[in-house]
């Protein structure tokens, strides 16, 4: 196994729990290291500090995996990691048979995401090291997930480009049906595993359940509805009506299937910025408005532009909310902090000439754990606001 040696004191990030070793932290590397292979990492005193995946073509040159020198990054190691993650999810009493099983660094598997959907899993691989270990990962999933029927890969993240990897979308094992039925709280869903990301946003599960419980007898506006998750929870809890807006016709078609048993459902396809402005001009109002836009700030350099967009969305959302009603705003952009989003909310409230109080601060679901040492694992944040 090849060795990587760090500059003085550059191991501190890893020893504090963060697994990324940047190129600037490396002093020397043994020759002929195969990109994607596991390397031994040493500090400047030649003391072993761990094993990691190596990629010379990435700014994050080593992604650390293991502290213990007596361990090997092999099938047994992956078995242990996946077993631990499955045990954790089972302990959370999740109100669903769809959840995130592996959340990358939060589950000590940087570059790997695994989502579970009622006996099927979808994996996303974003690093060269995990790509090289794919066969081990597949076997470990088969070994540790009861009644597993199929493994589907949907690896198309921006991170793959940074690692020099092409997109890969394929069936890896077993069979994958066109649609899968899952439950979440009181709601039953049909999901398309070939859809956005891994087919279903389980990071919003607890927020959907919360909104649903508040929706009885209310009218509901679902902006960036995707396949209708928030609307289905609202209607299954007794909402009077739901209006869904999304730019994707495919997503709305799945939403129509999910909501086929309910009346007073309206579907609108198009650009949310234009549609929200049109609805304001029409003086339409709802009791609960949910705003769940896509990632508007992929990186910090996009932050200013994104915050202006968030403010615009929130401002029109407020104008569409009945007095005394509720407005939920979410951001899935890692570059946007809770304080950033709260500032955009405050400016929108001021410009709308209303008063508002935050009654819930919203986060990603518990199956998307946040590493205390890796702040990048926290990305979803939001607020549930009463408009006064």
Secondary structure as GFF3:
##gff-version 3
##sequence-region A 1 388
A	DSSP	beta_strand	3	6	.	.	.	ID=ss1
A	DSSP	alpha_helix	12	15	.	.	.	ID=ss2
A	DSSP	beta_strand	20	22	.	.	.	ID=ss3
A	DSSP	three_ten_helix	23	25	.	.	.	ID=ss4
A	DSSP	beta_strand	26	29	.	.	.	ID=ss5
A	DSSP	beta_strand	38	42	.	.	.	ID=ss6
A	DSSP	beta_strand	48	54	.	.	.	ID=ss7
A	DSSP	beta_strand	60	66	.	.	.	ID=ss8
A	DSSP	alpha_helix	75	91	.	.	.	ID=ss9
A	DSSP	beta_strand	98	103	.	.	.	ID=ss10
A	DSSP	three_ten_helix	104	107	.	.	.	ID=ss11
A	DSSP	beta_strand	112	117	.	.	.	ID=ss12
A	DSSP	beta_strand	120	125	.	.	.	ID=ss13
A	DSSP	alpha_helix	128	132	.	.	.	ID=ss14
A	DSSP	alpha_helix	134	144	.	.	.	ID=ss15
A	DSSP	beta_strand	150	155	.	.	.	ID=ss16
A	DSSP	alpha_helix	158	162	.	.	.	ID=ss17
A	DSSP	beta_strand	168	174	.	.	.	ID=ss18
A	DSSP	beta_strand	180	184	.	.	.	ID=ss19
A	DSSP	beta_strand	187	191	.	.	.	ID=ss20
A	DSSP	three_ten_helix	202	204	.	.	.	ID=ss21
A	DSSP	alpha_helix	205	213	.	.	.	ID=ss22
A	DSSP	beta_strand	219	223	.	.	.	ID=ss23
A	DSSP	alpha_helix	229	236	.	.	.	ID=ss24
A	DSSP	beta_strand	241	246	.	.	.	ID=ss25
A	DSSP	alpha_helix	249	258	.	.	.	ID=ss26
A	DSSP	beta_strand	265	269	.	.	.	ID=ss27
A	DSSP	alpha_helix	272	281	.	.	.	ID=ss28
A	DSSP	beta_strand	286	291	.	.	.	ID=ss29
A	DSSP	three_ten_helix	300	302	.	.	.	ID=ss30
A	DSSP	alpha_helix	303	319	.	.	.	ID=ss31
A	DSSP	beta_strand	321	331	.	.	.	ID=ss32
A	DSSP	alpha_helix	338	352	.	.	.	ID=ss33
A	DSSP	beta_strand	356	363	.	.	.	ID=ss34
A	DSSP	three_ten_helix	375	377	.	.	.	ID=ss35
A	DSSP	beta_strand	381	387	.	.	.	ID=ss36
###
